[in-house]
Amino acid sequence: MTTIYHMAAEADWHVAEANGHYGGSADDLRDGFIHFSTASQVKESAAKHRAGRRDLVLLFVKAEILGPALKWEAARGGQPFPHLYSELPAGAVHRAVPLPLGPDGRHVFPDLD
């Protein structure tokens, strides 16, 4: 199975756990889909779109669980990125870990699947 990743505000993720679903960030809502990255894309995505954010958790999701609402679409540099055109069921997240900043101001990532 393919694991994909989403960086969520910790407070938003806690609400999603209580409600059973995550609707996405303000950027996701604006764009009409929830942005995900692969293991090889997520660090660059964090540096580009979430630089300096101290309140993030990294969500680990098995792509195959999401069904046809997950589309792989060309984005940065023509790379295929996973985009979810629905809410994310909280139960689809098999791991959520804090994404702290290191001494250099960049996010410190756990081992990725």
N, C-alpha and C positions, 0 to 999 in steps of 0.2 A: 504494500500500500504506500501511496505517496503522501507524505506529510506536507501541509502548507501552513503558513504562518501569518498571523495578524497581530499588529501592535494596537492594543486598546488602552484607554485610560483606565486605571485601576478602579476608580469609582464607578465608571460605566460598566465594567465587567461584573462588579459586585451586584449592581442592579440587574444585569442580565441573568446572573445565576439565580437570583430570587424570582425573576419573572419567567425564566425558562427560555429566553431568546435574547439575542443581541441584534440591535438594528443598525449598528455601525456608528462611525464617527461623523462629525459635521461634514468632513470631506466626502465620506461615503454617501451620506444622504444627498449632498449636492450632486454627486456624479451618478447616482442611481444604482450603485452596486457597492458591495463591500470589497475593499482592496485586500488581496492576499499577496504573499511572495513565496517563492521557493527558498530552500536552504541557501542556494547560491545567490539569491537576490536580496534577502532580508536585511543584511547588514548595510548594503548600499541604500536601500529604501529608508532605513532608520536614519542614516546620515543625511539623506536628502530631504526627507519629509518630517522627521521627528527629532531633529537635532536639539539637544539640550533639555528635552522633556524628561523630568524625573518621576513622573507619575504613571509609567507604562508597565503593562504586563504583556508578555508574549504568549499568544494563544497557539497551541499545537492542534491541528485539525487534520484528520484523515480525509483527503480529497474525495475518495470514492463514496464516502457516506453522504455527501451533499447532493448527489444525483444531477439531473439535467439543469438545475439552476446555476451550477458552476460552469463557467465558460473560460476557456483559455484564449486570451486575446492579446494581440501585439500591442506593446506599450514601449517603454523606454528602450531605445535602440532596436526596436523591432522584436524584442524578446517576448515570448508568450508569458503573460502573467495571469494567474487565476483571479477571476472576478465572480463574486457570488451575487446573483440577481434575486435574492430573497433574504429574509432574516436568517441569522445563524442560530440554529438550535443550540442551546447551552450544552446539551448532552453530546453534541458532536465534538466538543472540545475535550481532548483526553489529557491535556496538561496545560496549566497556566502558571507562568513563573514571572517574578519581578524582573524588570529590565533596567538595572541601575546604570548610572553613569560612572565611568572609570576616572582616574586622575587626569586623563587627557581630555575629558569632556565627551568622549564617545561612549555609546552604550556597550555594556559588557554582556555578551551572549552566553547562554548555557550551551552545552553540546546539543547539536541539532540532529534530528532523526535522519 
